[in-house]
Amino acid sequence: MSATADLRFDVRCAMIDVDATLCRWLISFLLGSMHASALKRHWRHYLLFLIAAAPLLILVCLPPIHQDASYHEFADTRRFLGVPNFADVVSNAPFLIVGLAGIMLGACGRLTGYSICWFTFFLGVSMVSVGSGYYHWHPNNDSLVWDRLPMTVGFIGLLMAIVSESVHPKLGTILLFPGLMLGAGSVIYWHYFNDLRFYAWVQYGPLLILPALLVLFPSQYSHKYMLVIALACYLLAKLFEVFDREVFAILRGSVAGHTIKHLWAAAGCLCILQMLRKRQFVNVKRVA
């Protein structure tokens, strides 16, 4: 066995120990800290923690989730103007437009809310355009890293912005850098150990946490319904991603599901940009 294989084996063994320790810690935290008085006062926070931690607890107890090799086999592989997979490459342009528009809005001081988190979100959105375009130019696991890394920046930036606006004004800012490191680490871990569990939590966890934040904690700003529309756009985008070939067949080879997926995801980001442009501060008392 080579030195690299030995190292990977040792790291995998260490990760198994970490997984077991993490499971025990989460269970002991939930059971040991839930006193009646604390539950009565902070039940929203405990429930939010449970919603965030439960999927991770489930994932770490599952066997490794490997990257399907067929993931890179997209329906529309047509070349145009010398660009391979032309439609899937150029359909990332809206991300760049929306991302730069959000960054410019923040630079002009017209972004409402916690600007560093929103700046991170729009930076991630603009980076997705480059990373995803590069990946679709030549789809493989190595180029997919540069597609997924910017996505984690966007996910974490959005999540921490809403946490700051809903739970505590400083919490999202404090957790922003550790969250970005966690996101990047999930991609690196997948790439080197072919295990998607932690990346799945980083990508899909916010889809559970964000609605919970909107329901459990009063919003400090108006137009929060636009965030719900944005989440619906992203879910619709994932649906088109799953049915890439079926959509391509239904539309008789004109456009594939994955291309439409990019457009719906960008539309969701546009909804968030419009929300930040239109909303106003609402003097709502925060939940203690």
C-alpha angles and dihedrals in degrees: 000000000000125000090251091052090048090052093049091048091051092048091049090052090049091050090053089055090047091050092052092045091049092051092051092046094051093049094047091047093052094045098038100045100043100095116163095250093047092047092051093052102034103026091127091057092047091049091049090050090049092050090051098041101041096069090048091049090051093047096050089052091054125082116261116291109225126209110257109236090216090063089089094054103096125183100234110057097153118143121220130176088358093302114125117222086012100181095048091047101048094039086074091070094090089063090059092048095049093041094051091044090055093047091049091048089055092046089055090052093244098119113108117214133019102352100194092057093044090046088053090051094052091043088055091048092053091046090052088064091060097037096046092043090052091048095050091048088067112003116210138118094272095054091041088068089068090050095051100042094065090044091059089052090055095045094049094043092052094045094049092047091057092043090055092048096044112029109023131341094232101036097080092046091050092048096042099089095041088047092052090050090049091051094049090045091054090056093046091047091051092048096051100035102028092234119134099184098103095039089051089056092050092050102038100028093077089054087065099035098048096057089045090054091051093050101039101040128047114245119244091208139049127244095047088145087075089065088056089052089050091053090048089052091053093049089050089049091054089050091056089047091056093048096043096135096037092055090047090053094045091050090048096243097307098115133355131227094249092056090052088047090063091051094050092047090050089048088056090053089049090054089056091049091051090047091056091048096050107032126100133205114268116201096230120157112243120240110254 
